């Protein structure tokens, strides 16, 4: 283990040297610096942009920014999640302090209720009602019905709020739970005690969280002593509103508690039928020769400088001249060298074309711009892997899994990186220093039936993803500032915009993935999505399909994929 960590440390020294000496663009004339803050202090992850340009930067953990401007630049635009946007005249020579106000529409209502407590506090346990002070173990955090929100669609949404819980699988379809201990994931699944009845945890997939009164977790020796081997992985102790005293049988209770009303009865148009073709692309498609098309593009470029324009034009010119197509696409890097959102879209397209060495340089640039971004290290790791640099990929993924990158919080993407490290070992173990790894990472039975990865270029945008099973049951994963505020705040502050959904041992048949984009964006630099679906993930029979989607094309619900399990 020590040798792996040392190689990682050496890598980061080399990386820092490389980043400090890499220059992709000419230096600007004036450096403007400052701090972005609100009433509570500095704001990390705020965007500071020169108005009407692609020139923008992101604030660091102290809310600090520095941005190079020309003499013609006059106004800075500042934005941050849950804050009102603000414009300020550029102040040269002395640091700027820009204060943002909270967006009143996003402030949570806070209701404080007084409650008189008795001298002794009693809690429900698997042993019955006990005095909390007399217990020989910690009950851990308890979830009550007051903590369960309308946005908690499944019991797993509730369990994710509890410490030491890892949830696996696609929400709504055969998920499972494991407890964590000392940063490692236990292999024995916890059992469920539902109103006193000991059950397999598969029951969690059919419970309606609205019918739950409370949830507690029991771990380790306590659960084993009470339930023997069945409790060795821990116990999820659930009390429902039906209560223990109800005369219904366990099966009758289960049927009463199941989620209902998620039958999929609608239809959505497929992505291929959605016609959002731009006028510039329509004009290009009228050309009958390469020279004619090139002349049209050069005329258009005099008045159009948007990211979609360069991406669409580059895609069009692939049929005429690949070198010229790449030349058009590379304009994004020179036009927006500090714009992480634009650079990510550029990297997505390069990945789709297999230009992995160029992808490495772009993700290296992004990491230089946002060195506290957990996803930045993950993206760079996968770029190195695709380019054949397996040891560098291994080092980065290893440090994400064990959250050992200095001054970077990788907790939100540890599970995702764990799957990708296992995947790397499944295919390239002989090319990486695996000898000191724990056995859980080296076991040969790693596979996921279906793994879907969604990446988007801007963290704080609103959208819904809908999964429809072969049985026509649906589940919606919501990513909006009103229903998923905490998640979006974490994404902005920690620097990630990625989500994986895994389906294991799922029903055979056709699965449908729908999406709807709910944000209004400026057309100059809109959000792009990279959707990747693997089947037989981690096996020699693995297949992979990737789509790059302009999310502006999903303003109404659209089917982005159908696949057969």
N, C-alpha and C positions, 0 to 999 in steps of 0.2 A: 504493500500500500504506500509506503514511504517513497519508493522509487517513482511511482506514478505521480505522486503529488509534486515531487521535485521537478519532474519533466514538465508538469503544468506550470510551475513557477518560472522555469526557464523560458517556456513559451511566452508567458505574459511579458517578461522583460523584453524579449525579441519583438513582441507585438507592439509594445509601447514605443520602442525605438523606431519601428517601422512607421507607426502612425505619426510620430512626431516629425518624421522626415518626408512624409508623403504630401505632395502638393498637387492637387488636380486642376486648380484654376489660378489665374493671375491674382495677385494681391490687390485689394481695393485701397482707396486712398486714406480713408479715415476709419478708425476703430471706435465704435460707440459702445459703452458699457453701462451696466446698471443692475437694478434689483427689481423683481416683480413680487409684490406682496399683497395680502389682504389684511383684514382686521385681526386675524389670528397669527400672522407672521409670513415668512417667505413662501412662495408657491413653486414647488418642483413640477417640471413638465409643462409649464406655460409656454405658449408659442409667441415669439416676437418676430414680426415680419415687416419688411419695408413695403409700404403700400404700393399696389399695382405691379409687384414684381414676384419672382419666385424666391427671392432672398429672405430666408427665415432661419431662426435658430430656436433651440429649446432650452429653458432654464435648468440649471443643475439643482442639486439637493438643497443648496442655500438660496435658491431663487435667483441666482446670478445669470447674467447673459452678456455676451459680447458679439457684436455684429458689425461687419465691415460695410460702409456705405459710400456712395459717390457724392459729389457736390450737388448733383441734381436731385438726390433723395431728400425728402422733406418730412415725411410722416411715418411713424411706426404704428402698426396695428398689433394689439396685444389681446390674446384670447387664452382662456383656460377653462377646463371643465367646471361647471356649476358657477361660473363667474360671468358677469356682463362684459362684453367686448369693449375695448377702449382704444381710442386713437390719441397719440401724443406727438407733438412736433419734436423732431430730432434735436437733441441737445448735444453739441459737440464740445469736447474739452473737459467736461466734468461728468462724473457718473450720474445716471438718471435713476430716480426712484418712482416707480409707477404703481399706484395702488388700485386694485380691482375690487368691485363690489359684488356681493353674492347675487346670483340670479334668483329673484324672489320666487319664481315659479318652481324652483327645485329645492327650496328649503323644506325640511321635514317639519311637520307639526309635532310639537312635544307636549305631552300631557303628563303632568306629575300628580300621582295619586298618593295620598298619605295612608299609611296602614300601621295600625298598632300591633306590635308583635308580643307574643307571650314570652315569658322568661325562658321556657324550653321550646325549641323548635323540633317538630316531628316531621319525618319524611317517609314516603312509601318505599320499601325495599323488597327484594325477592324473599326476605325473611319475614315480611309483614311490616306493620307500622312501627318505626323505631325512633327514639330520641336521637337527633342528629349528633349531639355531643358524645353520645355513648358508642357510636359506630367506630370500629377499629380500622376503617378505611375511608378514603375520600369518595364521595358520591359523584364527583366530577360535576361538569356543568349539566344542568337540567333544562330541557326544553319543555315549555308548557304551551297550552293552546294559545296563550297571548303572544307567543313568539312566532307562531305559524301565520304566515301572510298569504294573501290571495295569490301571490306570485310563486308560492311553493306548490308546484303542480304535483310532485310526487314526494313520497317519504324521504327519498334520497336527497331532494333539495333541502329538506329539514336537517338531515343527518350531516350534510356538508358544513353546517354552522357549528358543529361540535368539534372540540379539539381532539386530535389524534385519530381522525377518521379519513380513510381513503375510499372514495367511491369509484367503481370501475363500470364500464359499459355505457351504452347509449341510453340516455334518459327516456324512460317510458317503456323500455324493452329489455327485460331480463338483466337489470343491473345487479351488482353485488357490492359487499362492503368488507374491507379488512381494516383492522386497527394497526396503528403504527407504534413502535417502541424504539426509542433512541435512534430515530432517523431511519430505521429499517422497517420494511413492511412484513408483517407476520404472514405466515403461510396458511395458518389455520383460520378458517372463516368463523366469525362470531355467530352464535345462535340467537334466536329471538324468543323472548318470553312475552306473549301477548295475553294480557289479562290473566296471567298465571299459568298459561299453557305453553310448554316448551315446543317450539316449532323450528323448522328449517328457515333460513333467512330469505328463501325465495318468496315467502309470503309478503315481503316488503314491496314486491313489484305490483301487488294488487290492492294495497291499502290506500285509502283516501285520507290524506293528511287532515282534512276538515273534521274527521271523526276521532282524532287523537287528542287525548287529554294531556299526556306528558310522555317524555322519553328520557331515560337515563342510560348511561353506559356503565357496565361493570367489566373490569379488565383484570388479567393476571390471576394471581392466586385466589382472590376472592371468588371469582366466577368458577374456578376449577373446584374449589372446596364445596361450593354449593351444588354444582351440576356435573361434577366429574369430568370425564373426557369431553363431553358435549360442550362444556364451558371453557375448554382450554384456549379457544380463540377469543373468548370474551362473550359478553351477553348484551344484547340490545333489549332493554326492559321497557315495554310499551304498555301504558294504561290508556284504554279508549274511553270514549264518552258513554259507551254501553255499560262499562263498569264490570267489576268482578261479580257483583251480586246479581246480575241479570241471569235469568233462567235459560237463555238461549244456549245452544251447544256451541262449541268452538267453530264448527263449520258454518253454522247459521250466522255467527258473528262475522266470520270472514266474508261471507257473501254480502252482508249488510255494509261492510266497510270498504268494499271494492270501489275503485274509481269507475265512474260511469259517464256517459255522454261524450266519449271521444271517438265516435264513429266518423270516419271521413266520407263525406257525401258530395263534396264539391269537386271541381276540376280546375286546373290552372293551365294556361298556355305554356308550351315548352319554350326554352330559351331560343331555339333555332327559328321559331316563328315570330319572335318579337322583333319588329322592324324599327330600330332606332338609328338608322343610318344617317350620318351627318351630310350636310350639303357639300362639304369639301370632298368627302369620299365619293359621293354620287358623281361629282364632276370628274374625279380621277378615273372612275370606271367607264367613262365615255371615251377615253383615249384608246387609240388603236395601235400605237407604237410606243416604245420606251421613250423616245425623244419627246413625243407629244405629252406623255404623262409627266415627264420630268419638267417640262416647261410649265405645265399647269401647276405642279407642286410649288415650283419656285415663285410663281406669281402669288399663289395662296399664302406662302410663308411671309410675304411682305405685310400682311394684315392679320394673320392668325398665328398666335404663339401660345397654344394650350397643350397640355400633356396628352389629352385624347387625340389631338390633331397629329402629333408626331407618332404616336403608337399606331393609329389607324393607317397613316400614310406608309409607315414602315412595313406593316403587315401587307398592304396592297402591293408594294414594290418587290416583295419576295418573288413574285412570278416573273418579274422582268430582270432584276439584278440583285442578288443577295448582298453583295458588297455595298451597293448604294442603299439598300434597305437598312443595313447595320449603321451606315453613316447617318441616316436620318434619325434612327433611334438613339444614337449616341449624343445627339443634340440635347437630349434631356439632361445628361450629365454636365454638359458645359453651360446650359441655360439655368440649371437649378442645382449647383454643386453642394449647397448647404441645406437643401430641402429634403428632409427624410422621407416625407410622403411621396414625393415625385421619384426619388431614388429607389424606393421600394417597388413602385410600379415598374420602373426600368428593370430592376433585378428580376421581377416576376416574368417579364417577357423574355429576358435573356435565358432564364432557367428553362422556359418552355422550348427554346431553340437549342438547348444543350451547350450554350457558351459558358461553361462552368468556370473557366479561369477568369473571365470577365466578371462573373457573378461574385467570385471571391473578392475581387478588388472593390466592387460596389458595396458589399456587406462590410468590408474592412473600413471603407469610408463612412458608412452609416454608424458603425461602432465608434469611430473617432468623434463623430458629431454627438453621439449619445452614449458615453462609456458606462453609464449606470443602467443601461437597458438589458434586462435579462434575456429577452428574445434576441437581441443583437448577437449574443454569444452563441445561442442555439442556431440562428440562421447561418452564421459564419461556419459553425461546425458542420452543418449539412452541406454547405457549399464546398468545403474542403473534402468531405466524403465523396461528393459527386465528381470532384476533380481528381480523385484518387489519392488524396493526402489523408490516409486513414488514421495515422497516429495523431495528427493535429485534431481531427474530428473527435477521436476517442478522448483526448485530453480535455477538450472543451465540454463534451457531454458528461464526462465523469465529474468534472467540477460543478456542473449545474445540478446533477443528481444529488451530490453531497453538499451543495450550497456553500462552496468554499472559494468562490470568486470574491476577492476583496472589494468591499463597499458596494456589492450588488446583491439584491434580494432576489433569489431564484425560486422561492417557495411556490409561486403560482404556476411555474412550468416544470417543476421537478418530475411529476408523474409522466408528463409528455416526453421529457428528456430521457426518463427511465426506459420508456418503450423504445425510443430511438437508439439508445445505447444497446439495449438487448438486440435490436434489429441489426446494428452494426456488428455485434459479436456473432450473430447467427450467420452472417455472410463473409466476414473478414477477420475472424478471431486470430488467425495466424499472422496477421499483419499489424497487430497492436500488442502492447505490453499487458496482457491479461492475467499474468501469473498471480498477482497479488489480489485479484478481485474476489469478493465473497462468492460463495457457491450459488446464491440466489440469482446472480447475474450470469452464471455460466451454465445453468441447467439447459438441457437440450430441447426441452418440450415447449419452447416459446413459440406462440402463434396467436394471432387474432384473426377471426373470420373476416370481419370487415372493419377497416379503420378509415375514418374520414377526418381530414384536417382542413380547417378553415383559417385562412390568414387574410387580414385586411390591412390597408395601408394607413388608416387613421383610427386610433383607439376609440374616441368618443363619438361614434356615429350610431344611429339607431337602425336596427333591423331585426327581423324575425326569421328563424330557420324552422321549418316544419318537416318532420319525418313521418312517413306513412308506411306502415307494415303491410305485408301481404294479406293480413286479415282485415285491412282497411281501418286500423286503429292509428290515431295520430298523436304526436307529441310536439309541442312548440317550445323551442329554446329561444328565449327573449333576451335581446341585448339593446335595452333602451335606457335613457337617462332617468326616466321616471320609475321604471320597474326594476332596473338593475343598477341603481345609482352607485352602490358600494363597489360593485364589480368594475364599472367604468372608471371610478376614481382610482382603483388599484392599477388598472391597465395604464392610465395616464402617468401615474407616479412611478410605477416600476418599469414602464417602457415595454409593454407587450400588447399584441393584438392578434391573438391566436387561440383556437379552441379545437380540441380533438373529441370525436365521438366514436365509440367502439361498440360494435355489435358482435357478441360471441354467442354461439349456440342458438342462433336466432331462427325464426320460422323460415323455411325455404319459400321461395317465390320472389315476386317483383317488389322492390322497395322504391319509394319515391322520395325525393328531396326537393322541397319547395323553399323559396326565399322571397322576402319582401323588404325593400329598402325604404326607410321611413324618415330619412333626413333630407333637408334641402341644402344643396351645396352650390358653391360658385363653380361655373363650368371650366375655369382655368386649370384647376388641379383637383379633380374629383377623386373619390375613393375607389380603389380597385380591390378585387377579391381574388385570391388564389385558392381554388378548391381542389383537393387531391383525395382520391378514394383508392384504397388498397383492398384487394381481396386476397385471402390466404397470407396475410401480412406476417413475414418472418419465415415463410416456407419456400422451398425451391419453386413451387407452383405460383408464387406471388405474381399478381398483376397490378399495374398502377395506371391511373388515368388522372390527368391534370387539366383544369380549365382556368383560364384567366378571364375574369368577368368585370366589366365596368358596372359598378353597382347602381349607376344612374339608370341602367337598363332594367332594373328590378323595382321600379316605382310602384308597380302593381305585382301581386303575387305571381311568381313564375316558377315553373318546374325546371330546376337546373340540372337534374340528373334522375335517371332510372337505372337500376341495376338488378340483376337476378342473383340471389343467394343460393 
